[in-house]
Amino acid sequence: MLILGEFMDKNQNLATQLTTITTEWSNILSHRYPALEPFPTRSSQHCKVFEGIFDAATLGQYLTGLDPQNSRGIRSVYKVPTDHVINPYDVKFR
């Protein structure tokens, strides 16, 4: 992921960040945590084009749980990862 991030930063005309948050979330995060910029803006810039989000971390872990192989076969769902920026409790899913 670090290599992909570096490639995107150096080749902004060739690559873009996948939409991982909505525009509304971007506004909330930018307001609450100004130090996060440009993450919220870049993470939501193509939200209207895709009409959805790609997420394999925060929301995916929240909705489906962590891999049970990492916790002796037990899958815990609806847990908020403490080191993630987005709090899934604040999100309405549809």
TIMI-2910 file (N, C-alpha, C, CB; in pm, 1 decimal, decimal comma, always signed):
<rs>
+----------+----------+----------+----------+----------+----------+----------+----------+----------+----------+----------+----------+------+
!      n_x !      n_y !      n_z !     ca_x !     ca_y !     ca_z !      c_x !      c_y !      c_z !     cb_x !     cb_y !     cb_z ! resn !
+----------+----------+----------+----------+----------+----------+----------+----------+----------+----------+----------+----------+------+
!    +81,7 !   -118,2 !     +0,0 !     +0,0 !     +0,0 !     +0,0 !    +87,1 !   +126,0 !     +0,0 !    -93,5 !     -1,0 !   +120,0 !  Met !
!   +199,4 !   +119,8 !    +67,7 !   +288,0 !   +236,2 !    +68,5 !   +339,1 !   +267,9 !    -71,5 !   +405,7 !   +212,6 !   +163,0 !  Leu !
!   +374,5 !   +164,1 !   -145,8 !   +424,5 !   +183,7 !   -282,1 !   +315,4 !   +242,9 !   -370,1 !   +475,1 !    +50,4 !   -341,6 !  Ile !
!   +192,6 !   +191,5 !   -357,3 !    +82,2 !   +246,4 !   -436,2 !    +56,2 !   +392,2 !   -400,2 !    -45,2 !   +163,4 !   -415,0 !  Leu !
!    +63,3 !   +424,5 !   -272,3 !    +44,0 !   +562,9 !   -228,4 !   +150,5 !   +655,6 !   -284,5 !    +44,5 !   +570,4 !    -76,8 !  Gly !
!   +273,6 !   +611,1 !   -282,9 !   +382,6 !   +691,4 !   -339,1 !   +364,0 !   +710,2 !   -488,7 !   +518,3 !   +625,7 !   -310,8 !  Glu !
!   +323,5 !   +602,8 !   -558,9 !   +299,2 !   +613,0 !   -702,8 !   +189,6 !   +714,8 !   -731,0 !   +261,0 !   +475,9 !   -761,4 !  Phe !
!    +81,0 !   +710,7 !   -653,6 !    -29,4 !   +803,2 !   -673,6 !    +16,1 !   +947,0 !   -650,6 !   -145,9 !   +768,5 !   -580,4 !  Met !
!    +93,5 !   +970,2 !   -545,5 !   +141,2 !  +1105,4 !   -515,7 !   +230,2 !  +1160,1 !   -627,3 !   +217,6 !  +1106,2 !   -383,6 !  Asp !
!   +311,8 !  +1074,3 !   -684,2 !   +405,4 !  +1117,9 !   -788,5 !   +342,2 !  +1121,8 !   -927,2 !   +525,7 !  +1026,5 !   -791,0 !  Lys !
!   +229,9 !  +1052,4 !   -946,1 !   +167,0 !  +1041,4 !  -1078,5 !    +17,3 !  +1072,5 !  -1069,1 !   +188,8 !   +899,5 !  -1137,8 !  Asn !
!    -15,1 !  +1190,1 !  -1019,5 !   -155,2 !  +1222,5 !   -996,1 !   -238,4 !  +1228,6 !  -1123,7 !   -164,9 !  +1353,1 !   -924,6 !  Gln !
!   -173,6 !  +1243,7 !  -1238,8 !   -247,7 !  +1241,5 !  -1364,7 !   -275,4 !  +1099,0 !  -1413,6 !   -170,9 !  +1318,2 !  -1471,0 !  Asn !
!   -211,0 !   +998,3 !  -1353,1 !   -228,9 !   +859,0 !  -1393,5 !   -308,6 !   +775,7 !  -1294,0 !    -95,6 !   +795,8 !  -1414,1 !  Leu !
!   -313,4 !   +820,0 !  -1170,3 !   -377,6 !   +739,3 !  -1065,5 !   -457,2 !   +829,0 !   -972,0 !   -272,3 !   +658,5 !   -985,4 !  Ala !
!   -557,0 !   +770,1 !   -910,9 !   -635,4 !   +842,9 !   -812,4 !   -668,3 !   +749,8 !   -696,4 !   -764,9 !   +900,5 !   -875,5 !  Thr !
!   -702,8 !   +808,1 !   -586,9 !   -737,4 !   +729,4 !   -469,3 !   -879,5 !   +676,8 !   -483,4 !   -722,7 !   +813,2 !   -340,3 !  Gln !
!   -901,2 !   +551,4 !   -445,8 !  -1036,1 !   +496,1 !   -447,9 !  -1123,4 !   +568,6 !   -346,7 !  -1033,8 !   +344,8 !   -418,6 !  Leu !
!  -1250,7 !   +579,6 !   -378,2 !  -1345,3 !   +645,2 !   -288,6 !  -1367,1 !   +556,9 !   -166,9 !  -1479,9 !   +674,4 !   -360,5 !  Thr !
!  -1327,2 !   +607,3 !    -51,1 !  -1342,7 !   +529,1 !    +72,1 !  -1436,5 !   +595,6 !   +171,6 !  -1207,6 !   +507,0 !   +137,0 !  Thr !
!  -1473,4 !   +721,3 !   +146,7 !  -1571,8 !   +790,1 !   +229,1 !  -1659,4 !   +876,3 !   +140,0 !  -1503,3 !   +875,7 !   +338,3 !  Ile !
!  -1777,4 !   +911,6 !   +188,0 !  -1867,4 !   +997,6 !   +111,4 !  -1827,1 !  +1143,7 !   +128,4 !  -2014,1 !   +976,4 !   +155,4 !  Thr !
!  -1884,1 !  +1228,5 !    +45,7 !  -1857,4 !  +1371,7 !    +56,0 !  -1900,3 !  +1425,0 !   +191,6 !  -1929,1 !  +1448,0 !    -55,6 !  Thr !
!  -2013,8 !  +1375,8 !   +242,3 !  -2061,4 !  +1419,9 !   +373,0 !  -1961,0 !  +1384,9 !   +482,4 !  -2197,5 !  +1357,0 !   +404,2 !  Glu !
!  -1908,6 !  +1262,9 !   +479,4 !  -1808,9 !  +1222,2 !   +578,5 !  -1684,6 !  +1309,3 !   +566,3 !  -1771,9 !  +1073,1 !   +561,3 !  Trp !
!  -1647,3 !  +1340,2 !   +442,2 !  -1530,0 !  +1423,3 !   +418,7 !  -1545,7 !  +1558,1 !   +487,5 !  -1506,6 !  +1442,6 !   +268,4 !  Ser !
!  -1663,8 !  +1617,2 !   +474,2 !  -1688,4 !  +1747,1 !   +537,5 !  -1679,3 !  +1736,1 !   +689,3 !  -1826,1 !  +1801,7 !   +496,7 !  Asn !
!  -1735,5 !  +1628,7 !   +744,9 !  -1731,8 !  +1608,6 !   +889,8 !  -1588,0 !  +1589,5 !   +937,1 !  -1817,9 !  +1487,1 !   +930,1 !  Ile !
!  -1513,5 !  +1503,0 !   +867,9 !  -1375,5 !  +1475,5 !   +909,0 !  -1287,5 !  +1599,4 !   +894,6 !  -1317,4 !  +1360,3 !   +826,5 !  Leu !
!  -1305,2 !  +1673,0 !   +784,9 !  -1224,5 !  +1792,9 !   +763,3 !  -1250,6 !  +1895,5 !   +872,0 !  -1253,5 !  +1853,3 !   +625,7 !  Ser !
!  -1376,4 !  +1904,2 !   +914,2 !  -1412,8 !  +1999,7 !  +1018,2 !  -1361,4 !  +1955,2 !  +1155,5 !  -1564,7 !  +2017,8 !  +1022,1 !  His !
!  -1380,5 !  +1827,8 !  +1188,1 !  -1340,2 !  +1777,6 !  +1319,9 !  -1190,4 !  +1760,2 !  +1334,6 !  -1407,4 !  +1646,7 !  +1347,1 !  Arg !
!  -1126,6 !  +1718,4 !  +1225,4 !   -983,5 !  +1684,6 !  +1231,0 !   -908,9 !  +1751,8 !  +1115,8 !   -963,0 !  +1530,6 !  +1225,9 !  Tyr !
!   -887,0 !  +1881,7 !  +1122,0 !   -821,9 !  +1951,6 !  +1010,3 !   -683,4 !  +1895,5 !   +976,2 !   -809,4 !  +2098,6 !  +1043,0 !  Pro !
!   -617,6 !  +1833,2 !  +1071,6 !   -484,3 !  +1777,3 !  +1046,1 !   -488,5 !  +1659,8 !   +948,8 !   -420,5 !  +1732,8 !  +1176,9 !  Ala !
!   -606,4 !  +1603,1 !   +925,7 !   -618,2 !  +1488,3 !   +834,9 !   -610,3 !  +1527,3 !   +687,2 !   -748,6 !  +1416,4 !   +860,5 !  Leu !
!   -634,9 !  +1653,9 !   +656,1 !   -630,4 !  +1694,6 !   +515,8 !   -494,8 !  +1660,9 !   +456,6 !   -659,6 !  +1845,2 !   +501,3 !  Glu !
!   -487,2 !  +1616,7 !   +332,3 !   -590,6 !  +1608,7 !   +230,5 !   -666,3 !  +1475,2 !   +225,9 !   -529,5 !  +1634,3 !    +98,3 !  Pro !
!   -647,8 !  +1388,2 !   +325,5 !   -711,1 !  +1256,2 !   +323,0 !   -861,8 !  +1261,1 !   +296,7 !   -685,8 !  +1185,9 !   +453,5 !  Phe !
!   -941,0 !  +1338,0 !   +373,2 !  -1085,5 !  +1334,6 !   +349,2 !  -1124,4 !  +1379,6 !   +208,0 !  -1155,7 !  +1421,7 !   +450,6 !  Pro !
!  -1059,9 !  +1484,8 !   +160,5 !  -1092,6 !  +1536,4 !    +27,4 !  -1056,9 !  +1435,1 !    -80,5 !  -1019,5 !  +1668,6 !     +1,6 !  Thr !
!   -938,1 !  +1379,5 !    -73,2 !   -894,8 !  +1282,5 !   -174,4 !   -976,8 !  +1153,7 !   -167,3 !   -746,0 !  +1250,4 !   -156,8 !  Arg !
!  -1017,9 !  +1116,4 !    -46,9 !  -1091,1 !   +991,4 !    -29,3 !  -1236,0 !   +999,8 !    -75,7 !  -1087,4 !   +950,7 !   +114,9 !  Ser !
!  -1285,4 !  +1121,2 !    -99,2 !  -1425,6 !  +1136,0 !   -139,0 !  -1443,1 !  +1200,6 !   -275,3 !  -1498,9 !  +1216,8 !    -36,6 !  Ser !
!  -1335,5 !  +1234,7 !   -341,8 !  -1346,3 !  +1315,1 !   -463,1 !  -1421,0 !  +1246,9 !   -578,0 !  -1210,1 !  +1352,0 !   -509,2 !  Gln !
!  -1426,9 !  +1115,9 !   -582,8 !  -1496,1 !  +1047,2 !   -691,3 !  -1623,3 !   +976,2 !   -644,4 !  -1403,0 !   +947,2 !   -756,0 !  His !
!  -1675,0 !  +1016,6 !   -531,7 !  -1793,0 !   +952,9 !   -473,0 !  -1912,9 !   +957,1 !   -566,6 !  -1828,5 !  +1020,0 !   -341,6 !  Cys !
!  -1934,5 !  +1068,7 !   -633,2 !  -2050,7 !  +1083,7 !   -722,5 !  -2034,4 !  +1000,7 !   -850,2 !  -2071,2 !  +1232,0 !   -758,9 !  Lys !
!  -1912,5 !   +980,0 !   -894,4 !  -1888,2 !   +901,2 !  -1015,4 !  -1920,1 !   +754,1 !   -990,0 !  -1741,7 !   +917,1 !  -1062,4 !  Val !
!  -1869,9 !   +701,0 !   -880,2 !  -1889,0 !   +559,4 !   -848,6 !  -2023,1 !   +533,2 !   -780,7 !  -1776,0 !   +510,2 !   -759,6 !  Phe !
!  -2076,9 !   +633,8 !   -712,6 !  -2201,7 !   +622,8 !   -636,7 !  -2192,4 !   +514,9 !   -527,7 !  -2318,3 !   +591,6 !   -731,6 !  Glu !
!  -2082,0 !   +511,5 !   -462,7 !  -2059,0 !   +417,1 !   -354,9 !  -1918,3 !   +434,6 !   -303,2 !  -2082,7 !   +272,4 !   -401,3 !  Gly !
!  -1875,6 !   +344,5 !   -218,4 !  -1740,2 !   +350,9 !   -165,1 !  -1674,0 !   +214,3 !   -174,2 !  -1741,2 !   +400,6 !    -19,5 !  Ile !
!  -1543,4 !   +215,5 !   -182,0 !  -1462,2 !    +95,0 !   -172,3 !  -1408,1 !    +93,0 !    -30,6 !  -1345,9 !    +91,7 !   -280,4 !  Phe !
!  -1421,3 !    -16,2 !    +38,2 !  -1364,0 !    -21,0 !   +172,1 !  -1332,2 !   -164,4 !   +209,6 !  -1459,5 !    +41,6 !   +274,9 !  Asp !
!  -1209,1 !   -185,1 !   +245,3 !  -1169,6 !   -318,5 !   +290,8 !  -1118,0 !   -313,5 !   +432,8 !  -1063,3 !   -378,0 !   +198,6 !  Ala !
!  -1132,7 !   -199,6 !   +495,0 !  -1077,9 !   -185,7 !   +630,4 !  -1187,4 !   -147,4 !   +728,9 !   -965,4 !    -80,6 !   +633,0 !  Ala !
!  -1201,3 !    -21,9 !   +759,4 !  -1288,1 !    +20,5 !   +869,5 !  -1429,7 !    -34,2 !   +858,9 !  -1293,5 !   +170,3 !   +875,0 !  Thr !
!  -1500,3 !     -2,3 !   +752,5 !  -1639,5 !    -46,0 !   +741,6 !  -1649,7 !   -196,0 !   +718,0 !  -1709,6 !    +28,7 !   +629,1 !  Leu !
!  -1557,2 !   -251,1 !   +641,5 !  -1557,1 !   -394,9 !   +619,2 !  -1534,5 !   -472,4 !   +747,8 !  -1451,5 !   -431,6 !   +518,2 !  Gly !
!  -1441,2 !   -426,8 !   +828,4 !  -1415,3 !   -492,3 !   +956,3 !  -1533,1 !   -475,2 !  +1050,5 !  -1288,2 !   -436,8 !  +1020,3 !  Gln !
!  -1596,4 !   -359,1 !  +1045,0 !  -1711,1 !   -332,4 !  +1132,3 !  -1828,8 !   -422,3 !  +1095,4 !  -1752,7 !   -184,0 !  +1123,4 !  Tyr !
!  -1860,3 !   -431,0 !   +966,8 !  -1978,4 !   -505,8 !   +922,9 !  -1958,8 !   -656,9 !   +921,8 !  -2017,9 !   -460,9 !   +785,9 !  Leu !
!  -1840,1 !   -702,7 !   +885,2 !  -1819,9 !   -846,9 !   +870,6 !  -1725,4 !   -905,6 !   +974,2 !  -1767,5 !   -876,8 !   +733,9 !  Thr !
!  -1661,1 !   -820,5 !  +1051,8 !  -1570,0 !   -868,4 !  +1154,9 !  -1430,1 !   -893,8 !  +1101,6 !  -1624,0 !   -994,1 !  +1216,8 !  Gly !
!  -1339,1 !   -908,8 !  +1191,6 !  -1201,8 !   -943,9 !  +1155,4 !  -1195,1 !  -1091,6 !  +1121,5 !  -1103,0 !   -909,6 !  +1270,0 !  Leu !
!  -1094,4 !  -1131,0 !  +1050,4 !  -1075,4 !  -1270,9 !  +1013,0 !  -1070,4 !  -1355,9 !  +1140,2 !   -945,0 !  -1289,2 !   +928,4 !  Asp !
!  -1162,5 !  -1453,0 !  +1153,6 !  -1165,0 !  -1534,1 !  +1276,0 !  -1038,5 !  -1615,9 !  +1297,6 !  -1283,0 !  -1626,5 !  +1272,9 !  Pro !
!   -960,7 !  -1636,3 !  +1192,0 !   -835,3 !  -1710,3 !  +1208,3 !   -737,8 !  -1633,8 !  +1297,4 !   -771,1 !  -1737,7 !  +1071,5 !  Gln !
!   -758,8 !  -1501,1 !  +1308,1 !   -670,3 !  -1419,1 !  +1390,7 !   -715,2 !  -1411,7 !  +1536,2 !   -661,6 !  -1279,9 !  +1333,7 !  Asn !
!   -828,7 !  -1473,0 !  +1568,5 !   -878,1 !  -1466,2 !  +1706,8 !   -939,6 !  -1599,5 !  +1749,6 !   -982,1 !  -1353,0 !  +1721,5 !  Ser !
!   -863,6 !  -1705,0 !  +1726,0 !   -901,1 !  -1839,8 !  +1769,3 !  -1038,9 !  -1883,1 !  +1720,6 !   -897,1 !  -1847,6 !  +1919,0 !  Arg !
!  -1074,9 !  -1842,9 !  +1599,1 !  -1200,3 !  -1887,0 !  +1538,4 !  -1322,1 !  -1804,5 !  +1575,4 !  -1225,5 !  -2026,8 !  +1575,5 !  Gly !
!  -1303,8 !  -1699,9 !  +1652,6 !  -1417,1 !  -1615,9 !  +1694,3 !  -1420,7 !  -1490,1 !  +1607,5 !  -1406,4 !  -1578,1 !  +1846,2 !  Ile !
!  -1537,5 !  -1464,5 !  +1549,5 !  -1553,8 !  -1344,6 !  +1467,4 !  -1635,4 !  -1242,4 !  +1545,8 !  -1622,7 !  -1378,2 !  +1331,1 !  Arg !
!  -1577,6 !  -1127,3 !  +1574,1 !  -1647,5 !  -1019,1 !  +1643,2 !  -1690,3 !   -915,3 !  +1540,0 !  -1557,2 !   -954,4 !  +1753,5 !  Ser !
!  -1820,2 !   -893,9 !  +1527,1 !  -1870,9 !   -793,6 !  +1433,7 !  -1919,1 !   -671,5 !  +1510,9 !  -1985,2 !   -851,7 !  +1346,6 !  Val !
!  -1933,0 !   -560,5 !  +1438,3 !  -1979,1 !   -432,6 !  +1493,8 !  -1885,9 !   -378,2 !  +1601,2 !  -2118,2 !   -448,4 !  +1551,4 !  Tyr !
!  -1759,2 !   -406,6 !  +1587,2 !  -1657,6 !   -349,9 !  +1675,9 !  -1589,4 !   -236,3 !  +1599,9 !  -1553,0 !   -459,4 !  +1722,6 !  Lys !
!  -1562,1 !   -128,3 !  +1667,8 !  -1498,0 !    -13,0 !  +1605,3 !  -1347,0 !    -25,0 !  +1621,6 !  -1549,7 !   +120,2 !  +1666,9 !  Val !
!  -1273,0 !    -33,1 !  +1510,0 !  -1127,4 !    -36,5 !  +1521,3 !  -1077,1 !    +93,5 !  +1584,0 !  -1062,2 !    -58,8 !  +1382,4 !  Pro !
!  -1003,4 !    +83,8 !  +1692,0 !   -961,6 !   +202,5 !  +1766,7 !   -861,7 !   +289,4 !  +1691,7 !   -902,3 !   +161,3 !  +1897,6 !  Thr !
!   -788,9 !   +231,9 !  +1597,1 !   -688,0 !   +309,8 !  +1526,7 !   -736,7 !   +364,1 !  +1393,2 !   -566,2 !   +226,2 !  +1504,8 !  Asp !
!   -867,0 !   +358,3 !  +1365,8 !   -920,9 !   +405,9 !  +1238,5 !   -986,6 !   +541,9 !  +1257,5 !  -1022,1 !   +304,8 !  +1180,5 !  His !
!   -986,6 !   +621,1 !  +1152,2 !  -1037,8 !   +757,8 !  +1157,9 !  -1189,9 !   +762,3 !  +1162,3 !   -987,9 !   +836,9 !  +1039,0 !  Val !
!  -1255,2 !   +679,4 !  +1082,2 !  -1400,8 !   +681,7 !  +1072,5 !  -1462,6 !   +597,5 !  +1183,2 !  -1446,9 !   +631,1 !   +934,9 !  Ile !
!  -1566,0 !   +649,5 !  +1244,7 !  -1639,0 !   +575,6 !  +1347,1 !  -1766,9 !   +521,2 !  +1282,8 !  -1671,5 !   +666,7 !  +1471,9 !  Asn !
!  -1775,1 !   +391,8 !  +1257,8 !  -1891,6 !   +334,0 !  +1190,8 !  -2023,0 !   +353,9 !  +1265,5 !  -1869,3 !   +188,4 !  +1170,0 !  Pro !
!  -2017,8 !   +382,9 !  +1394,8 !  -2140,8 !   +409,6 !  +1469,5 !  -2211,6 !   +533,4 !  +1415,2 !  -2110,1 !   +427,6 !  +1619,0 !  Tyr !
!  -2135,9 !   +624,8 !  +1351,5 !  -2191,7 !   +748,8 !  +1299,0 !  -2250,9 !   +732,2 !  +1158,8 !  -2085,0 !   +855,6 !  +1296,9 !  Asp !
!  -2243,8 !   +611,9 !  +1102,3 !  -2281,9 !   +590,0 !   +962,9 !  -2417,3 !   +520,6 !   +953,8 !  -2175,2 !   +507,2 !   +890,5 !  Val !
!  -2500,9 !   +568,8 !   +860,1 !  -2627,1 !   +499,8 !   +829,8 !  -2602,4 !   +414,0 !   +706,4 !  -2746,7 !   +602,1 !   +806,2 !  Lys !
!  -2624,7 !   +285,3 !   +717,6 !  -2603,8 !   +193,2 !   +606,2 !  -2734,9 !   +168,5 !   +534,0 !  -2543,7 !    +60,3 !   +655,4 !  Phe !
!  -2728,5 !   +159,1 !   +402,0 !  -2847,5 !   +125,0 !   +323,7 !  -2807,5 !    +43,5 !   +203,4 !  -2923,3 !   +251,5 !   +279,8 !  Arg !
+----------+----------+----------+----------+----------+----------+----------+----------+----------+----------+----------+----------+------+
</rs>
